[in-house]
Amino acid sequence: MRFFATAAKGTEPALRDELRELRLPRVRADRGGVHFEGELEHAARACLWSRVAVRVLLEVGTFEARDAAALYAGTREVDWSAWMTPRTTLAVRATCRSSQLTHSQFVAQKTKDAVVDALRDRFGDRPSVDREDPDVLLAVHVARDRATLYLDVGGASLHERGWRAQAGAAPLRETLAAAVLRLSGWDRERPLVDPMCGAGTIAIEAAAWARRMAPGLGRERFGFERWASHDEAMRRRLGELRDQARAEAVREGPPVRASDVDPEALALTRRSARAAGVELVVERRDVRALEPLEPPGFVVTNPPYGERLDADRELYDGLARAVRRLHGHTVALLAGTPAIARAMRREPDRWWALYNGPIECRLLVYAVT
């Protein structure tokens, strides 16, 4: 089977490295995500363990689709009875790029028509559409007049860990926070602090990652568990994978701290940390009063900027002054404005272009000497 794990733009290298650590077969990074191959069990492991993947998709068909007729015909050729029956509910989402078919809603509708018509011919009845909570979520991607059909193995976005108490003023997705931590070079052994923690996402992800807590354990069930093909053998194997994941978690990790000037943000961080089952040192502190960690460790943070939250030059200058005091530390800043890099007054040792939703950011990593 061929799979594609999607990722936030710019985080593909982090996801590639993560899936290789999971020892998935034939891992290869690409635009928008990472390809891998194997059996459904490999995809289940990715859903259970990946902190960076947004979705895990199973490729079920690919063909030329220069027009609606070709899209319909190619979709009908797939044996949908392998995953669906008339009792199965269905939803379709579509994306189009550099193709003659340009309207994603039309592509989704045409694909849905082909699937239900094929199943009606096979069973004499058709499945229903459920856009809110479908048994099978089908994704169709049309690029350069070629359509690729996928089934969503996870069934929903994997960034939803199940612990977020509520969103803060400018929430960072859990998957992006995990990618930032991995790209920062944190070894999960040295202490870490997020001095502008907001809703606490970076700190919570760090603590959970260090304790080897599988993020997918918080999900009641994955999408493939609702497919018609999900049999008793796979149920048993998935149960074993979940038991193994619980057994791999460790009781303690390195100290992880979260601080902010906003009492409401800190209260939200505490609630979410409890729901996630991790321990943080949460305190009210201005980033300009940031103190060195003992022993020296990592500072990983997502400063407020532009479209998200009000910020000013004084805050960035204060952050830069605090960073310069952190001898022996590694500092990673997810910068959504060039003003943050300018305030640092030195080139980063490493950097990546990442996207926080529609906002183009730079992950700036500094080794402070």
C-alpha positions as CSV (number, residue, x, y, z in Angstrom):
1,M,0.0,0.0,0.0
2,R,1.1,3.6,-0.7
3,F,0.5,6.2,1.9
4,F,1.0,10.0,2.2
5,A,1.3,11.8,5.5
6,T,0.4,15.4,5.2
7,A,2.3,18.2,7.0
8,A,2.2,21.9,7.5
9,K,4.2,23.7,4.8
10,G,7.8,23.7,5.7
11,T,7.6,20.9,8.3
12,E,8.1,18.1,5.8
13,P,11.8,17.4,6.9
14,A,10.7,17.1,10.5
15,L,7.9,14.6,9.5
16,R,10.4,12.6,7.3
17,D,12.8,12.2,10.2
18,E,10.0,11.2,12.5
19,L,8.6,8.6,10.2
20,R,12.1,7.2,9.7
21,E,12.5,6.9,13.4
22,L,9.2,4.9,13.4
23,R,10.9,2.6,10.9
24,L,8.2,2.9,8.3
25,P,9.2,1.6,4.9
26,R,10.3,3.7,1.9
27,V,9.9,7.1,3.6
28,R,10.3,10.0,1.1
29,A,9.6,13.7,1.7
30,D,7.6,15.6,-0.9
31,R,5.7,18.9,-1.2
32,G,3.1,19.0,1.5
33,G,4.0,15.8,3.3
34,V,5.9,12.5,3.2
35,H,5.3,9.3,1.3
36,F,5.7,5.9,2.8
37,E,4.7,2.3,1.9
38,G,3.7,-0.8,3.7
39,E,0.7,-2.4,5.3
40,L,-2.3,-0.8,7.0
41,E,-0.5,-1.6,10.3
42,H,2.3,0.9,9.3
43,A,-0.3,3.6,8.8
44,A,-1.9,2.8,12.1
45,R,1.5,3.3,13.8
46,A,1.9,6.6,12.1
47,C,-1.5,7.7,13.3
48,L,-0.7,6.5,16.8
49,W,2.8,7.9,17.1
50,S,3.4,10.8,14.7
51,R,3.4,14.2,16.4
52,V,4.0,16.2,13.2
53,A,1.7,14.5,10.6
54,V,-1.7,16.3,10.1
55,R,-3.3,13.4,8.2
56,V,-2.3,10.0,7.0
57,L,-3.8,9.1,3.7
58,L,-4.1,5.7,1.8
59,E,-3.7,6.1,-1.9
60,V,-6.5,4.0,-3.7
61,G,-6.3,5.3,-7.2
62,T,-4.6,7.7,-9.6
63,F,-5.5,8.6,-13.2
64,E,-5.6,11.3,-15.8
65,A,-8.5,13.7,-15.2
66,R,-8.5,16.5,-17.7
67,D,-12.3,16.9,-17.4
68,A,-15.3,15.9,-15.4
69,A,-16.0,12.8,-17.5
70,A,-12.5,11.5,-17.0
71,L,-12.7,12.2,-13.2
72,Y,-16.0,10.3,-13.0
73,A,-14.8,7.4,-15.0
74,G,-11.5,7.0,-13.2
75,T,-13.3,7.1,-9.8
76,R,-15.8,4.5,-10.8
77,E,-13.1,2.1,-11.7
78,V,-12.0,1.8,-8.1
79,D,-13.4,-1.2,-6.2
80,W,-15.0,0.9,-3.4
81,S,-16.7,-2.2,-1.9
82,A,-13.3,-3.0,-0.3
83,W,-14.0,-0.1,2.2
84,M,-17.7,0.8,2.0
85,T,-21.2,-0.7,1.9
86,P,-24.6,1.0,1.5
87,R,-24.6,1.4,5.3
88,T,-21.4,3.3,5.3
89,T,-21.5,7.1,5.5
90,L,-19.2,9.1,3.2
91,A,-17.7,12.6,2.8
92,V,-15.4,13.9,0.1
93,R,-13.0,16.9,0.2
94,A,-11.0,18.0,-2.8
95,T,-8.1,20.2,-3.8
96,C,-7.1,21.4,-7.3
97,R,-3.8,22.8,-8.6
98,S,-2.5,23.6,-12.1
99,S,-5.3,21.7,-13.8
100,Q,-8.2,22.3,-16.1
101,L,-10.5,21.2,-13.3
102,T,-10.3,24.3,-11.0
103,H,-13.4,24.2,-8.8
104,S,-12.7,22.0,-5.7
105,Q,-16.4,21.8,-4.7
106,F,-17.4,20.6,-8.2
107,V,-14.5,18.0,-8.1
108,A,-15.7,16.7,-4.7
109,Q,-19.3,16.4,-6.0
110,K,-18.3,14.6,-9.1
111,T,-16.1,12.2,-7.2
112,K,-18.9,11.5,-4.7
113,D,-21.4,10.8,-7.5
114,A,-19.0,8.2,-9.0
115,V,-18.5,6.5,-5.7
116,V,-22.1,6.2,-4.8
117,D,-23.1,5.1,-8.4
118,A,-20.5,2.4,-8.3
119,L,-21.7,1.1,-4.9
120,R,-25.4,1.3,-6.1
121,D,-24.5,-0.9,-9.1
122,R,-22.7,-3.4,-6.8
123,F,-25.2,-3.6,-3.9
124,G,-28.5,-2.1,-5.3
125,D,-28.3,0.7,-2.7
126,R,-26.0,3.6,-2.0
127,P,-24.3,5.1,1.0
128,S,-25.3,8.4,2.6
129,V,-23.3,11.5,2.8
130,D,-22.3,12.8,6.3
131,R,-20.1,15.8,6.1
132,E,-19.8,16.1,9.9
133,D,-18.8,12.6,11.0
134,P,-18.4,10.2,8.1
135,D,-17.4,6.6,8.4
136,V,-15.1,7.1,5.3
137,L,-13.4,10.4,4.5
138,L,-12.3,10.5,0.9
139,A,-9.8,13.0,-0.4
140,V,-9.2,13.8,-4.1
141,H,-6.3,15.8,-5.2
142,V,-6.1,17.0,-8.8
143,A,-2.7,18.4,-9.9
144,R,-1.5,18.9,-13.5
145,D,-4.7,17.2,-14.7
146,R,-4.0,14.0,-12.8
147,A,-6.3,12.9,-10.0
148,T,-5.2,10.9,-6.9
149,L,-7.8,9.4,-4.6
150,Y,-7.0,8.9,-0.9
151,L,-8.8,7.5,2.1
152,D,-8.1,9.3,5.4
153,V,-6.7,6.6,7.6
154,G,-6.9,8.8,10.8
155,G,-10.4,10.0,9.9
156,A,-9.7,13.5,11.3
157,S,-6.9,15.9,11.7
158,L,-4.2,14.4,13.9
159,H,-3.4,17.7,15.5
160,E,-6.5,17.2,17.7
161,R,-4.8,15.5,20.7
162,G,-7.9,15.7,22.9
163,W,-6.3,17.7,25.7
164,R,-6.7,21.3,24.7
165,A,-9.0,22.9,27.2
166,Q,-9.8,25.7,24.8
167,A,-8.0,27.8,22.2
168,G,-6.0,30.9,23.3
169,A,-5.9,34.2,21.5
170,A,-3.7,32.8,18.8
171,P,-3.4,29.0,19.2
172,L,-0.5,27.2,17.7
173,R,-1.4,23.8,16.2
174,E,0.0,20.9,18.1
175,T,1.5,19.4,15.0
176,L,3.4,22.6,14.2
177,A,4.6,22.9,17.8
178,A,6.0,19.4,17.5
179,A,7.8,20.2,14.3
180,V,9.3,23.3,15.8
181,L,10.6,21.3,18.8
182,R,12.1,18.6,16.5
183,L,13.7,21.2,14.2
184,S,15.1,23.1,17.1
185,G,17.4,20.1,17.8
186,W,16.1,19.5,21.3
187,D,17.3,16.1,22.6
188,R,14.4,15.5,25.1
189,E,17.0,15.3,27.8
190,R,18.0,18.9,28.6
191,P,15.6,21.3,30.3
192,L,13.3,23.5,28.1
193,V,11.4,26.7,28.6
194,D,8.8,28.5,26.6
195,P,8.9,32.0,28.0
196,M,5.9,33.3,26.0
197,C,3.8,30.2,26.3
198,G,0.3,31.5,25.5
199,A,-2.0,28.4,25.6
200,G,1.0,26.2,26.5
201,T,1.1,24.1,23.3
202,I,4.9,24.0,22.8
203,A,5.6,23.2,26.5
204,I,2.9,20.5,26.6
205,E,4.1,18.9,23.3
206,A,7.7,18.9,24.7
207,A,6.7,17.3,28.0
208,A,4.6,14.6,26.2
209,W,7.4,13.9,23.6
210,A,10.0,13.6,26.3
211,R,7.9,11.1,28.2
212,R,7.3,9.0,25.0
213,M,3.5,9.5,25.2
214,A,1.9,8.5,21.9
215,P,-0.3,11.4,20.8
216,G,-2.8,9.1,19.1
217,L,-3.7,7.4,22.4
218,G,-6.0,10.2,23.2
219,R,-8.2,9.4,20.2
220,E,-11.2,7.1,20.7
221,R,-10.8,5.6,17.3
222,F,-9.2,6.2,13.9
223,G,-11.0,6.5,10.6
224,F,-10.0,3.0,9.3
225,E,-11.7,1.4,12.3
226,R,-15.0,2.4,10.7
227,W,-14.2,1.0,7.3
228,A,-16.0,-2.1,6.0
229,S,-12.6,-3.8,5.7
230,H,-11.8,-3.5,9.4
231,D,-11.8,-7.1,10.6
232,E,-11.1,-8.9,13.9
233,A,-7.5,-9.5,13.1
234,M,-6.8,-5.8,12.6
235,R,-8.8,-5.0,15.8
236,R,-6.5,-7.3,17.8
237,R,-3.4,-5.9,16.2
238,L,-4.5,-2.3,16.9
239,G,-5.2,-3.2,20.5
240,E,-1.7,-4.6,20.7
241,L,-0.2,-1.5,19.2
242,R,-2.1,0.7,21.8
243,D,-1.0,-1.5,24.7
244,Q,2.6,-1.3,23.5
245,A,2.3,2.5,23.2
246,R,1.0,2.7,26.8
247,A,3.9,0.5,28.0
248,E,6.5,2.7,26.3
249,A,5.6,5.9,28.2
250,V,8.0,6.8,30.9
251,R,7.1,8.5,34.2
252,E,9.5,11.4,34.1
253,G,11.3,13.6,31.7
254,P,13.5,16.7,31.8
255,P,12.1,19.8,33.4
256,V,9.8,21.8,31.1
257,R,8.8,25.3,32.1
258,A,6.1,27.6,30.7
259,S,5.8,31.3,31.5
260,D,3.8,34.3,30.3
261,V,2.6,37.6,31.6
262,D,-1.0,36.8,31.0
263,P,-2.7,35.1,34.0
264,E,-5.5,33.7,31.8
265,A,-3.0,32.1,29.5
266,L,-1.3,30.5,32.4
267,A,-4.6,29.2,33.8
268,L,-5.3,27.7,30.3
269,T,-1.9,26.1,30.2
270,R,-2.4,24.5,33.5
271,R,-5.8,23.1,32.6
272,S,-4.5,21.7,29.3
273,A,-1.4,20.2,30.9
274,R,-3.6,18.3,33.4
275,A,-5.8,17.0,30.6
276,A,-2.7,15.9,28.7
277,G,-1.3,14.1,31.7
278,V,2.0,16.0,31.8
279,E,3.7,18.1,34.5
280,L,5.0,21.6,33.8
281,V,6.5,24.4,35.9
282,V,4.1,27.2,35.1
283,E,4.8,30.7,36.3
284,R,4.0,34.3,35.6
285,R,7.1,36.0,34.3
286,D,8.0,38.7,31.7
287,V,10.2,37.3,28.9
288,R,12.6,40.2,29.6
289,A,13.2,38.7,33.0
290,L,14.1,35.3,31.5
291,E,16.7,33.5,33.6
292,P,19.2,30.8,32.4
293,L,18.2,27.2,32.9
294,E,20.3,24.9,35.0
295,P,21.9,23.1,33.4
296,P,21.8,25.1,30.2
297,G,19.0,23.9,27.9
298,F,16.6,25.1,25.2
299,V,14.4,28.1,24.8
300,V,11.6,27.4,22.3
301,T,8.9,30.0,21.8
302,N,6.4,31.5,19.4
303,P,6.5,35.3,20.1
304,P,3.4,37.4,19.4
305,Y,3.3,39.1,16.0
306,G,1.3,41.1,13.5
307,E,-1.8,39.4,12.5
308,R,-2.0,37.3,15.6
309,L,-1.4,39.5,18.6
310,D,-0.3,43.0,19.4
311,A,3.5,43.3,19.8
312,D,6.0,46.1,19.7
313,R,9.6,46.7,19.1
314,E,10.3,47.0,22.8
315,L,9.2,43.5,23.4
316,Y,11.4,42.1,20.7
317,D,14.4,44.1,21.9
318,G,13.7,42.9,25.5
319,L,13.6,39.3,24.2
320,A,16.9,39.8,22.4
321,R,18.6,41.2,25.5
322,A,17.3,38.3,27.6
323,V,18.6,35.8,25.0
324,R,22.1,37.2,25.0
325,R,22.3,36.4,28.7
326,L,21.6,32.7,28.1
327,H,25.2,31.4,27.6
328,G,25.3,27.8,26.6
329,H,21.7,27.6,25.6
330,T,20.0,27.0,22.3
331,V,17.2,29.4,21.4
332,A,14.5,28.7,18.8
333,L,12.1,31.5,17.8
334,L,9.1,31.0,15.5
335,A,9.2,34.5,14.0
336,G,6.2,35.7,12.1
337,T,7.7,39.1,11.4
338,P,11.2,40.1,10.2
339,A,11.3,42.5,13.2
340,I,12.1,39.6,15.5
341,A,15.2,38.6,13.5
342,R,16.3,42.3,13.3
343,A,16.0,42.6,17.0
344,M,18.4,39.7,17.5
345,R,21.1,41.6,15.7
346,R,22.9,38.5,14.5
347,E,22.3,35.8,11.9
348,P,20.7,32.6,13.1
349,D,22.9,29.5,13.1
350,R,20.0,27.6,11.4
351,W,16.6,28.6,10.0
352,W,13.6,27.1,8.3
353,A,10.7,28.7,6.5
354,L,7.5,27.4,8.1
355,Y,3.8,28.3,7.8
356,N,1.6,29.0,10.8
357,G,-1.7,28.6,8.9
358,P,-1.5,31.3,6.2
359,I,1.3,33.2,8.0
360,E,4.8,32.7,6.6
361,C,7.3,32.4,9.5
362,R,11.0,31.7,10.0
363,L,12.1,29.3,12.6
364,L,15.3,31.0,13.8
365,V,17.8,28.8,15.9
366,Y,20.6,30.4,17.8
367,A,23.4,28.8,19.7
368,V,24.2,31.3,22.4
369,T,27.9,31.4,23.4
